Amino acid sequence: MNVEAINVGPTDAIAPVDSVGAFAGKGLQGDRYFYGDGAEPGRAMTLIEAEVLEDVGLTGAQSRRQVVVRGVRLNDLVGKRFRVGEVECLGVMICEPCRHLQEMTRPGIIEDLLHRGGLNADILNDGRISVGDAVVVDDHVDAR
């Protein structure tokens, strides 16, 4: 279970990076959804499964999700704490696809990604996330 890609950018033109600063309660440094005054629950970071992207034929950047992971069932992390590299996170809710995503990609992507469009998460501590970092789930901690 690891980070396969990271995609951030100050506008809708997001691009891959090798590493990014993550800030508790705020988001990923340099991203259009970095909330300097504090993010609402579940708005600090989005993740998506590489296996899902391969199935629907999108790249991480095309999916509009910030962190692409492999070997992790993200839907199972709602209400759970997990680590991405040195950053502790809390899974808040499933990130369903939206009309904006469909307009930027292709017709039918909403149906293709329904209930597997990724995860909205909170960032609980400051740190760095890098491509190749492990994703570690603590199955014994339920944050709900």
Buried (B, 14 or more C-beta within 10 A) or exposed (E): BBBBBBBBBEEEEBEBBEEBBBBBBBBBBEBBBBBEEEBEEBBBBBBBBBBBBEEBEBEBBBBBBBBBBBEBEBBEBBEBBBBBBBBBBBBBEBBBBBEEBBEEBEEEBBEBBEEBBBBBBBBBEBBBBBBEBEBBBEEEEEBE
